[in-house]
Amino acid sequence: MCSNASSPKSLWPSLLGSKAGWNAARLLKMQVLVTLLFAALVLSSSSGCSRTILVSESSPVRIGQVRGTVYASVDGEWRLSQNDVTIPEGWYCVPPSFMEAIGNGG
């Protein structure tokens, strides 16, 4: 088998030089450090893209498409649906105080 000049074993000494004094443990520590720094950079840039908006209790909100259980007023009593319901985009959700203000509080 012939030794290739571009194999990893022969590449490291030429990159580091014989006077660098690097050993396998230091090289491993350096690789771990670079990996951790890269991971920290990726996490910090990806987590900064979201924002939270506080909606006050007295404010209705317009929603996108939502799927889940909902409460419906049946004969003046609020009942939770047994099945998931899809609410289409563009509908408004209002807080309970809004319903009480218009006289439909249940």
ABEGO torsion letter per residue (X at the ends): XBBBAABAAAAAAAAAEAAAGBBAAAAAAAAAAAAAAAAAAAAAAAAAABBBBBBBAABBBBBBBBBEBBBBBBGGBBBBBABBBBBBBGBBBBBAAAAAAAGAAX
